[in-house]
Amino acid sequence: MTKSILVPTDFSLVCENAMMHAAGIAKQIKANLILTHVINKDTRIYLKKNNQSKETVSDYLRDYQKRLMEQFGLRVDFRVLEGRITEQIPKLIKELGIDLLMFGTHGKKGMQIITGSHAMKLISVIDIPVLVVQKRGFDSGYKTIVFPVNKSTQYNTKLDWTIFIASSFGATVKLFIYNETRKKVRVKMETVLRNIRSAFSAHKINFTEDTAKFEANFPKQIMEFAISNSAQLINIKVDNDEFEPSFIVGSPEEKILFNTAQIPVFCAQQKP
């Protein structure tokens, strides 16, 4: 089945970078690409200030469409929406049967440090995987993928997509395992690890295993591990389970998402 990737854009450079990542992925996995802009208050202010109409938004998207089709040989469509991005994007995802949402983020700035980022708000209202990029380019794709493992047992979506991406790019997956000291939890984790190892082996995915230090912060160690291994992608879960909390200010996922190394982060969701 052909997959579809949706890329919202505010026409900034970081969003343009997200389009390039999405186009690179789409070409590799033979997916369709859909671009969109949600006209909101900021868009209307910009258009009024520059004496432009809403058709300008379509013109911008049409230019991107043409460029990506010519450069990557893809099927590229676009949609212009209007309203709140947290309301319109979920509707479009459902309408078009989107498989992956991909967008660029500027990180957390100003009042977002207190109220939570736009990226967090968007991820929290959708139920499909999201790939978030900052300014780091796509280059040759994702050859090294970091896959953190902790006591969560719900890895199906994350595992399936990691296998799909690793197979598509010929990547090596680096398992980074939480250092759990409680015996009962370790036993549960080992069962999860056996399933992960078995799935990777069955799909001929190259993988390695490393264990975190006991005394240090796990999200911080994940980032240090990813940087030291020159990772091009970090795959995390963003569900509200016992170890990985839902999006709150300062959550482990949030720290990884806005990492200073600007490594793209794939956010798997196991929502019903």
N, C-alpha and C positions, 0 to 999 in steps of 0.2 A: 504493500500500500504506500502511495506517495505521501510523504509528510509535508506539512505546511508550517512555515515559520512566520510569525508576526513581529514586525519591528515598529513600535511607535517612535516618532521623532519630533523634537522641537526645533530641528534644523541647526542645532549646535554642532560643533566639531566632534564632541564625544558621542553624539547620536549618529553622526555620519560614520564614525569608527564602528559603532554597533552594526550599522548596515553592512560594512565591509566584512565584519566577522560573520554575520548572518549569511551573506552572499557566498563566502568561502565555505561555510558549512553546507549551505543549500547545494552548491555545486558538487561537493564531495558525496553527499547522501542522496542527491537527485530529488531535492525538495522544492516545493513552490515557495515563493517569497511574497509576502504582502506587507506593504508599507502603510502607515497611517499617521495622521495628525489629528489630535482632538482640539478643536477650536474652543478656547476658553477666554477668560477675561484678559489674560496676557496677550493672546493672539489678537483679540479685538483692539486692544490699545495700540499694539504694534501696527496693525493695518490702518487704523485711523491716523496715527502719527505720520505714516508714510503715504497717505492718500491712496491706499490700495483696497481692493475688494476681496471678498472671501475666495474668489476664483484664483487669486494669487497663490493660495495654499495648494490648490490643485496643480498649478503651474510648477511650483517647487517640487512636488511629489512626482509629477510627470518627468521632470528633468532627471531626478534620481532614478526613476524607472528606466528611462532610456539608457542612462549611463551603465546601470547594473546589467541590463540585458545585453548590451554591446560588449561589456568587459568580461562577463561571466557566462554568457549564453544561457541565461535563466529565463524561466517564466516569472514575470514580476507584475503584480497588480497593486493597486493602492485604493485606500478608502479615506474620505474626509468625514470626520465625525464632529459633533458639537455637544458640549456639556462638560461633566466632570469625568476626568480620565479614569477614576476608580469605578465609575458606573458604566462608561461606554466601552472600555476595553474588555471587561468580562462578557458583555453582550456580544461584541464582535467575535470573541473567541468561541462562544457557543454557536453563533450563527454560521461561522465558516468552518467549524471543526478544527481549530488550530491545535497543533501538537506541541509547539514550543514558542514561548514568548521570549523575545530578546530585546534588551534595551541598554542604552548607555546611561551612566550616572555620573554626576559631578561630585558625588560624595555628600557628606552632611555639612551644611553651611548655615551660619546665622541661627535663626530661631529653630531650624530643623534639629539642632543639637538637643533642644528641649522637647519639641513636639514629635519628633520622629521624621525620617526622611520620606520624600515622595516615593522612592523605590520601595521602602518597607510597606507603605500603605497600599501600593499597587499589588505587590506580591501577596499580601495578606487577604486580598479579596478574590483571587483566582485559584483555580484548582489544577493547573497544568504546570509542568516544569518551566523554570525561568533561567535564562543565562544572562548574567549581568557583566558588562564590561566597563572599563574606565577609558584611559587613553592608550593603553598598550595595544599595539597592532596585531593583526591576525597572523602575519608572516606565513610560516609553512603549516599552520594549523596547531593541533593539540597532540603533541607526541609524548608528553609526560603528564599523567593525571594523578593528582593526590586524592585518595579515598579514605577519609577518616572513619574509624570504627570505634563506637563506644557501646554502652550497654543496651541501646535501642535494639529491638528485634524486628522493626518494620523497615527493611531495606529493599523491598521489591522494586519500587519505582527507581530509586537511585541506582540499584544494581543493574536493572534492565537498560537504563539509559547509558550507564558507564560502559557496559558491554557494547552497546550500539555505537557510541562515539569512539571507543578504543578500536573496535573492528574497522570502522570507517577510516580512521587516520593511522592505523598500525601503531597505536600508542602502547606504552608500558604504564600499567597502573601500579601506583605505590600505596599499599595499605599502610595507614598510620594508626596504630592501635592504642586506645586509652589504657593507661596503666591502672587497672582495677585490682584492689587488694582484698576485697570481700570474696570469699570462696564461692558462695552461691552465685554471685553475679559473674564471677570468672567462668564458671561452668556454663552459664547461659551465653556469655560472649563467645566461648569456644564453639558452641553449637552454631551460632551465627557465622563465625569465621569458617567453619567447615563448609557451610552452605555457599559462602562467597567464593572460597577456594574452588569448590566443585564447579560452580557456575563459570568461573573464569577459565578453568582447565577445559571444560566441555566446549567452550567457544574459542579455545586456543589463544587466550589473552595472556600476554606476558605480564607477570606481576611480581612484586617484591613485598616483603613485610618488615616493618620497623615498629618498635614499641616506644611510646612516649616515656619521658621521665616521670617518676611518681610525684616529685615535689613541686613541679611547675604547673602553670596555668595551661590547660589543654589547647584552647583556641590560639594562644600565643605560640605554643609549640607547633601547632599545625602550620602557622604562617612561617615560622623559622625553618621548618622542615621543607615546606614548599619552595621557599627561596633558595635554600641550600641545594635543592635538587633541580633547580631551574625549571620548575613546573610551569606549564602553559595553561593549566586548568585545575581548579579545586572543586570537587563534587561534595556538596553537603546536603543534609536534610533540613527542611525548615518547618516541620510539623510541630505541633504542640504535644510532645510526649514527655516522659518523665525525666529525660536527660537534656533534650533540646527544646527549650521553652519557646513559646510563640514570640512574635516580635515585640520586644519591649526595649526601651532605651538601655543601651549597654549590653544587650544579649550577646551570647557567643557568636551567633550567626551574623549579627550586625557588624561585629568587629572584623570578621573574616570578609564580609561583603565589601567593606570599604577599606581593604588592606592597602597599605602604603606602597607595596610593590606593584599594585595595580594588576594583579593576576586575575583573569576572568574567573567568575564563580558560577558554577551550575547549581541551581537550587531545585532539588527534587521535592515533590510534595506527595504525600500519601493520603490526601483528603478523600473522604467518601464521595 
